[in-house]
Amino acid sequence: MQVIRKTKDKILVVSQKWGKKLGLDLPYFISSGFWMTLRQGTEIVSGFFLLAIFARYTTKEVFGQYQLIISIFNIVSILSLPGINTAVLRSVARGDDGDYKLGVRISFFWSLLGIPALLIVGSYYYFFVNHTIGTALMVSSIFFPVFFAPNTWPFFLQGKKLYKALFGFNSVRAVLNAVTTALVIFVSKGNLFPVIMAYFVSYSFFSVFYYIKSQKYVENDRKDPDMEKYGKFITKISAFNLFAENADKIIISFMLSVSDIAVFSVISMVAVKLRGFINPIFSVAFPKMVSNNFSFGEMWKTKKKVFLILFLLAIVPGVVFYFAISGANLLFFGNGYKDYYQYSKIFAVFVTFFLPLYLVENYIIAKKMTHALLFARPTYFFIKISLSVTFIHFWGLLGAIWAYNISMAILFVLYSVLSTRNEPPFQRPAG
């Protein structure tokens, strides 16, 4: 911890100097982003460790089934009202801590609908597709309410700007969840059912445990009357993103095979994890965007240097990714998927676009630009699904990869155009 503290102090001194030149509160972003970056780094390393174990010590069939179950679980998570998390983050950033408990309570009761939903989907898979997948989905349904609802605590801590506490909580969960699941993989010799149960039990435990532990940071009972309605609105439009981000694996399972899901997961994994590493920048910026009154046009006029730097930062990792990804895949996942590693280079498109995409997306959400979200999210969903089905039909797995990248680039263009338009603020209906 002494080394971390000294490194942080040196970075802060440099940030004060460059912050004045760029016209930014760099010490805030560096100080907060330092812990958020460490948090993401720990999660990424833990995630790579677990997925490397999957790739090396289970079959493509088992790995693909695991990824399919997680994708289905994520889609059903729409019933837990995930938009409440964003609404709570926004409320807490504005000083309305009372929305935290209220948000979790709302999410929990809605999450109860996830139990019959997973039982129905699990029954379909059990009788018509695969017994093991169906059984895992039906049994995992009992964890659904405690898997998602209490997991609002990261958003609460982020809204409170308690990034060091968030780093500690998240790191412990990520490491222990990965280690627990990996141990079960070894003990069960790659049997899917005990592995998936270990994942759900471990994750659910930490969701509840850290929700309880985070209560000590609640400072008041104030509530934003818009929170629930805005959370439900964000949930509605998040449904399109949830479906779009997870549907490709389900489409692959029906149009190709479950084993191809494993291949797709491996060759996209580094790009997806890199996106997770960049996310702290915008997680830290979100409370600033909420509390400051400015337009995107004003940001462009006054922060051109910052935008130029961000543009360069977006290109550099894309280029590095293109040339280094094949070797990185071989290092992480071994020879079992070696024939497909060249496909990963296509994700350089995705890596180039996700940094500027996160900037405009977070700005739109922070400013409650509901008309922009209502247009962009459904459009992205229909474009991605259409591209995925069409491209997979003609080009198989390679088509799925191109559909993923092209749809992401289109979403960036949509957000960029919409972020510059003026629109009326989000209104809460009377009563």
C-alpha positions in Angstrom: 0.0 0.0 0.0 3.0 2.3 0.6 4.1 1.9 -3.0 0.6 2.7 -4.2 0.4 5.8 -2.1 3.7 7.2 -3.3 2.8 6.5 -6.9 -0.5 8.2 -6.5 1.2 11.3 -4.9 3.6 11.6 -7.8 0.8 11.3 -10.4 -1.2 14.0 -8.6 1.7 16.5 -8.7 1.9 16.0 -12.5 -1.9 16.2 -12.9 -2.0 19.6 -11.2 0.4 21.0 -13.7 -1.3 19.6 -16.8 -4.8 20.3 -15.4 -4.1 24.0 -15.6 -2.9 23.7 -19.2 -5.9 21.7 -20.3 -8.5 23.6 -18.2 -9.6 20.4 -16.4 -9.9 19.3 -12.8 -7.2 16.7 -13.5 -6.4 16.1 -9.8 -10.0 15.0 -9.2 -10.0 12.7 -12.2 -6.6 11.2 -11.4 -7.3 10.8 -7.7 -10.6 9.2 -8.3 -9.7 7.4 -11.5 -6.6 5.9 -9.7 -8.8 3.7 -7.5 -11.3 3.0 -10.3 -8.5 1.9 -12.6 -7.1 -0.4 -9.9 -10.6 -1.8 -9.4 -11.0 -2.5 -13.1 -7.5 -3.9 -13.3 -8.2 -6.4 -10.6 -11.5 -7.3 -12.2 -9.9 -7.8 -15.6 -7.0 -9.9 -14.3 -9.5 -12.0 -12.3 -11.7 -12.4 -15.4 -8.9 -13.4 -17.6 -7.7 -15.9 -15.1 -11.1 -17.5 -14.9 -11.7 -17.5 -18.6 -8.3 -18.9 -19.3 -9.1 -21.7 -16.9 -12.3 -22.3 -18.9 -10.5 -22.3 -22.2 -7.7 -24.5 -21.1 -9.5 -27.0 -18.8 -13.0 -27.4 -20.2 -14.3 -28.4 -23.6 -15.6 -25.8 -26.2 -19.0 -27.3 -25.5 -19.0 -26.6 -21.8 -17.4 -23.2 -22.2 -20.0 -22.3 -24.8 -22.8 -23.5 -22.6 -21.5 -21.4 -19.7 -21.4 -18.3 -21.9 -24.9 -19.0 -23.2 -26.4 -19.3 -19.7 -24.7 -16.1 -18.6 -26.1 -14.3 -21.7 -29.7 -15.6 -21.0 -29.3 -14.6 -17.4 -28.2 -11.1 -18.5 -31.2 -10.7 -20.8 -33.6 -11.7 -18.1 -32.0 -9.2 -15.8 -34.1 -6.6 -17.5 -36.8 -7.7 -15.0 -34.7 -6.4 -12.1 -35.0 -2.8 -13.6 -31.2 -2.3 -14.1 -31.9 1.4 -15.0 -32.6 1.9 -11.3 -28.8 1.6 -10.8 -28.1 4.6 -13.1 -30.9 6.6 -11.5 -29.6 5.8 -8.0 -26.1 6.8 -9.1 -27.5 10.1 -10.4 -29.5 10.8 -7.2 -26.6 10.0 -4.9 -24.3 12.2 -6.9 -26.7 15.0 -6.3 -26.9 14.3 -2.5 -30.2 12.2 -2.4 -28.9 9.2 -0.5 -32.4 8.0 0.4 -32.9 6.7 -3.1 -30.3 4.0 -2.5 -32.4 1.8 -0.2 -35.6 2.7 -2.2 -33.9 1.7 -5.4 -32.8 -1.7 -4.1 -36.2 -2.4 -2.7 -37.9 -1.6 -6.0 -35.4 -3.7 -7.9 -35.8 -6.7 -5.5 -39.6 -6.9 -5.9 -39.4 -6.6 -9.6 -36.6 -9.3 -9.6 -39.1 -11.8 -8.3 -40.5 -11.9 -11.8 -37.2 -13.3 -12.9 -37.8 -16.6 -11.1 -40.8 -17.8 -13.3 -39.1 -16.3 -16.4 -36.0 -18.4 -15.9 -38.1 -21.4 -15.1 -40.0 -21.0 -18.4 -36.8 -20.5 -20.4 -35.1 -23.3 -18.6 -38.0 -25.7 -19.2 -37.8 -24.9 -23.0 -34.1 -25.7 -23.0 -34.5 -28.8 -20.9 -37.2 -30.4 -23.2 -36.2 -29.1 -26.6 -32.5 -28.0 -26.6 -30.2 -29.3 -23.9 -30.9 -31.0 -20.5 -27.9 -29.5 -18.7 -28.5 -25.9 -19.8 -32.2 -26.2 -18.9 -31.5 -27.6 -15.5 -28.8 -24.9 -14.8 -31.2 -22.1 -15.8 -34.1 -23.5 -13.7 -32.0 -23.9 -10.6 -30.2 -20.6 -11.0 -33.6 -18.9 -10.9 -33.6 -19.0 -7.1 -30.6 -16.7 -7.0 -32.0 -14.1 -9.4 -33.5 -11.6 -6.8 -30.3 -11.5 -4.7 -28.0 -11.6 -7.7 -29.1 -8.3 -9.2 -31.1 -6.2 -6.7 -28.5 -5.7 -3.9 -25.8 -5.2 -6.5 -26.7 -1.5 -6.6 -23.9 -0.8 -4.1 -21.2 -0.1 -6.7 -23.4 2.6 -8.2 -24.1 4.0 -4.7 -20.3 4.2 -3.8 -19.6 5.7 -7.2 -22.2 8.4 -6.7 -20.6 9.1 -3.3 -17.2 9.3 -4.9 -16.0 6.6 -2.5 -13.7 5.1 -5.1 -11.2 3.6 -2.7 -14.0 1.7 -0.9 -15.4 0.6 -4.2 -12.0 -0.7 -5.2 -11.7 -2.7 -2.0 -15.2 -4.2 -2.2 -15.1 -5.0 -5.9 -11.5 -6.5 -5.8 -12.3 -8.9 -3.1 -15.5 -10.1 -4.9 -13.7 -10.4 -8.2 -10.8 -12.4 -6.9 -12.8 -14.7 -4.7 -15.5 -15.3 -7.3 -12.9 -16.2 -9.9 -10.9 -18.4 -7.5 -14.0 -20.2 -6.3 -15.3 -20.9 -9.7 -11.8 -22.1 -11.0 -11.5 -24.5 -8.0 -14.9 -26.0 -8.8 -13.8 -26.4 -12.5 -10.8 -28.5 -11.3 -12.7 -30.5 -8.7 -15.6 -31.2 -11.0 -13.3 -31.8 -14.0 -15.1 -29.3 -16.1 -18.7 -30.4 -15.3 -21.0 -27.5 -16.2 -23.6 -27.7 -13.5 -21.4 -27.4 -10.3 -19.4 -24.7 -12.1 -22.4 -22.5 -12.9 -23.8 -23.0 -9.4 -20.5 -21.9 -7.9 -20.5 -18.7 -9.9 -24.1 -17.8 -8.9 -23.7 -18.7 -5.2 -20.4 -16.7 -4.9 -21.7 -13.6 -6.8 -25.0 -13.6 -4.9 -23.3 -13.8 -1.6 -21.1 -10.7 -2.3 -24.1 -8.8 -3.7 -25.9 -9.1 -0.4 -22.8 -8.8 1.9 -21.6 -5.6 0.4 -25.0 -4.1 0.2 -25.3 -4.5 4.0 -21.8 -3.2 4.5 -22.3 -0.1 2.3 -25.2 1.1 4.6 -22.7 2.9 6.8 -22.1 5.4 4.0 -25.7 6.5 3.8 -25.8 10.1 5.1 -29.4 11.2 4.7 -32.9 10.2 3.7 -33.5 12.7 0.9 -35.1 11.4 -2.3 -35.4 12.6 -5.9 -39.1 12.3 -6.9 -37.9 11.6 -10.5 -35.6 8.6 -9.5 -38.0 5.7 -9.9 -39.6 7.0 -13.1 -36.3 7.8 -14.6 -34.9 4.4 -13.5 -37.8 2.7 -15.3 -37.3 4.8 -18.4 -33.6 3.9 -18.5 -34.6 0.3 -18.0 -36.9 0.4 -21.0 -34.2 1.7 -23.3 -31.6 -0.5 -21.6 -33.6 -3.5 -22.7 -32.5 -2.8 -26.3 -28.8 -2.7 -25.2 -29.1 -5.8 -23.1 -30.7 -7.8 -25.9 -28.2 -6.4 -28.4 -25.1 -7.2 -26.3 -26.2 -10.7 -25.5 -28.4 -11.8 -28.4 -25.4 -12.5 -30.7 -24.4 -15.5 -28.6 -27.9 -16.8 -28.6 -28.1 -16.3 -32.4 -24.8 -18.1 -32.8 -26.1 -21.1 -30.7 -29.1 -21.5 -33.0 -27.5 -20.7 -36.3 -24.1 -22.3 -35.7 -23.3 -24.2 -32.5 -22.7 -23.8 -28.8 -19.0 -24.5 -29.4 -18.9 -21.5 -31.7 -20.1 -19.4 -28.7 -16.9 -20.4 -26.9 -14.8 -19.4 -29.9 -16.6 -16.1 -30.2 -16.1 -15.4 -26.5 -12.4 -16.1 -26.7 -11.6 -14.0 -29.7 -13.6 -11.1 -28.4 -12.5 -11.3 -24.8 -9.5 -9.1 -24.8 -11.4 -6.3 -26.6 -14.3 -6.6 -24.2 -12.0 -6.5 -21.2 -10.1 -3.5 -22.6 -13.5 -1.7 -22.8 -13.9 -2.5 -19.1 -10.5 -1.0 -18.3 -11.3 2.3 -20.1 -14.7 2.6 -18.3 -13.3 4.1 -15.1 -12.6 7.4 -16.9 -16.2 7.9 -17.6 -17.4 6.4 -14.3 -15.5 9.2 -12.6 -16.7 11.8 -15.0 -20.4 11.0 -14.6 -20.9 12.8 -11.2 -19.2 15.8 -12.7 -21.4 15.8 -15.7 -24.5 15.6 -13.5 -23.5 18.5 -11.3 -22.2 20.8 -14.0 -24.5 22.8 -16.3 -23.0 22.7 -19.8 -23.9 21.5 -23.3 -21.8 19.2 -25.5 -21.3 22.0 -27.9 -19.8 24.1 -25.2 -17.5 21.3 -24.2 -16.3 21.0 -27.8 -15.6 24.8 -28.0 -13.8 25.0 -24.7 -12.1 21.6 -24.5 -10.8 21.1 -28.0 -7.4 20.0 -26.7 -9.0 17.4 -24.5 -11.1 16.0 -27.4 -7.9 15.8 -29.6 -6.1 13.8 -26.8 -9.1 11.5 -26.4 -9.2 11.0 -30.2 -5.5 10.0 -30.2 -6.0 7.8 -27.2 -8.8 6.1 -29.1 -6.6 5.3 -32.1 -3.5 4.2 -30.3 -5.0 1.2 -28.4 -6.8 0.1 -31.6 -3.5 0.0 -33.5 -1.6 -1.8 -30.6 -4.5 -4.2 -30.3 -4.4 -5.1 -34.0 -0.7 -6.1 -33.9 -0.6 -7.7 -30.4 -3.9 -9.5 -30.1 -2.9 -12.9 -31.7 0.1 -13.3 -29.3 -2.0 -12.2 -26.3 -4.7 -14.7 -27.1 -2.1 -17.5 -27.4 -0.7 -16.5 -24.0 -4.1 -16.3 -22.2 -6.1 -19.1 -23.9 -3.5 -21.6 -25.2 -3.5 -23.6 -28.5 -7.1 -24.9 -28.3 -8.5 -21.8 -30.2 -5.3 -21.0 -32.2 -7.0 -21.4 -35.6 -9.3 -18.4 -34.8 -6.9 -15.9 -33.2 -6.5 -13.9 -36.5 -10.2 -13.1 -36.3 -9.6 -11.1 -33.2 -7.8 -8.4 -35.2 -11.2 -7.3 -36.5 -12.1 -6.1 -33.0 -9.5 -3.3 -33.5 -12.5 -1.4 -34.9 -14.4 -1.9 -31.7 -11.4 -0.9 -29.5 -10.9 2.3 -31.5 -14.6 3.4 -31.1 -15.5 2.5 -27.5 -13.5 5.3 -25.8 -15.3 8.2 -27.6 -18.5 6.2 -27.5 -18.5 6.1 -23.7 -17.9 9.8 -23.6 -21.0 10.8 -25.6 -23.1 8.0 -24.1 -22.4 9.1 -20.5 -23.0 12.7 -21.4 -26.4 11.9 -22.8 -27.4 9.8 -19.8 -26.1 12.3 -17.3 -28.1 15.1 -19.0 -31.3 13.0 -19.2 -31.5 13.4 -23.0 -34.4 11.0 -23.2 -35.3 11.7 -26.8 -31.7 10.8 -27.9 -31.8 7.6 -25.9 -35.2 6.6 -27.2 -33.9 6.9 -30.8 -30.4 5.6 -30.4 -30.9 2.5 -28.3 -33.7 0.8 -30.3 -32.0 1.8 -33.6 -28.8 0.1 -32.4 -30.7 -3.0 -31.3 -32.4 -3.5 -34.7 -29.3 -2.8 -36.6 -27.2 -5.2 -34.6 -29.7 -8.0 -34.7 -30.3 -7.6 -38.4 -26.6 -7.5 -39.2 -25.9 -10.5 -36.9 -28.6 -12.7 -38.5 -27.7 -11.7 -42.0 -23.9 -11.8 -41.7 -23.9 -15.1 -39.8 -26.2 -16.6 -42.4 -23.7 -15.7 -45.2 -20.3 -15.8 -43.4 -20.8 -17.8 -40.2 -18.6 -16.9 -37.2 -16.7 -14.3 -39.2 -20.1 -12.6 -39.9 -20.9 -12.4 -36.2 -17.6 -10.6 -35.6 -18.1 -8.0 -38.3 -21.7 -7.4 -37.2 -20.5 -6.7 -33.7 -17.9 -4.2 -34.9 -20.0 -2.4 -37.5 -23.0 -2.0 -35.2 -20.7 -0.5 -32.5 -19.4 2.1 -35.0 -22.9 3.0 -36.1 -23.9 3.5 -32.4 -21.1 5.9 -32.0 -22.2 7.9 -35.0 -25.8 8.0 -33.7 -24.7 9.2 -30.2 -22.3 11.8 -31.7 -25.1 13.4 -33.8 -27.8 13.3 -31.1 -25.5 14.7 -28.3 -25.3 18.0 -30.1 -29.0 18.5 -30.4 -31.1 20.5 -27.9 -34.1 18.8 -26.3 -36.4 19.6 -23.4 -35.4 18.2 -20.0 -36.9 15.0 -18.6 -40.2 15.8 -17.1 -42.0 14.0 -14.3 -45.8 13.8 -14.9 -48.0 15.4 -12.4 -49.3 13.1 -9.6 
